Amino acid sequence: MGASYIPVDHAPSLVPISGTQVRQHPLTNWHYIPPLCVLCAFLAQNIQVNRR
């Protein structure tokens, strides 16, 4: 395929948080969740997970 690895934020300085941290504490890290389309998907997934 010819793909090459390009590190973007190797030492998390541009975005100092992980996806796991956002999922564990979504309200605390709300400002890291992108605008509407991703936000809606995030909420829908978490509502389904919490219903189980």
C-alpha positions in Angstrom: 0.0 0.0 0.0 2.9 2.3 0.5 1.6 3.8 3.7 4.1 5.4 6.1 3.8 6.2 9.8 3.7 9.9 10.5 3.6 10.8 14.3 1.3 13.8 14.9 1.3 14.3 18.6 3.8 11.7 19.9 4.2 13.2 23.3 0.6 14.3 23.9 1.1 18.0 24.1 -1.4 19.2 21.4 -4.2 17.1 22.9 -3.2 16.1 26.4 -5.9 13.4 26.9 -6.7 9.9 25.8 -9.9 8.5 24.4 -10.2 6.3 27.5 -10.1 9.3 29.7 -12.8 11.0 27.7 -15.0 7.9 27.9 -14.4 7.5 31.6 -15.2 11.1 32.5 -17.2 12.6 29.5 -18.6 15.6 31.4 -15.3 16.6 32.8 -13.6 16.3 29.4 -16.6 17.6 27.3 -14.5 20.3 25.6 -12.4 17.6 24.0 -15.4 16.0 22.2 -15.7 17.4 18.7 -18.8 19.2 17.3 -22.3 17.9 16.7 -21.9 14.8 14.5 -19.3 13.1 16.7 -21.0 14.3 19.9 -24.3 12.7 18.8 -22.6 9.4 18.1 -20.8 9.5 21.4 -24.0 10.1 23.3 -25.9 7.4 21.5 -23.1 4.9 22.2 -22.9 5.7 25.9 -26.7 5.6 26.3 -26.7 2.1 24.8 -23.8 0.9 27.0 -25.3 2.3 30.1 -28.6 0.6 29.5 -27.0 -2.9 29.6 
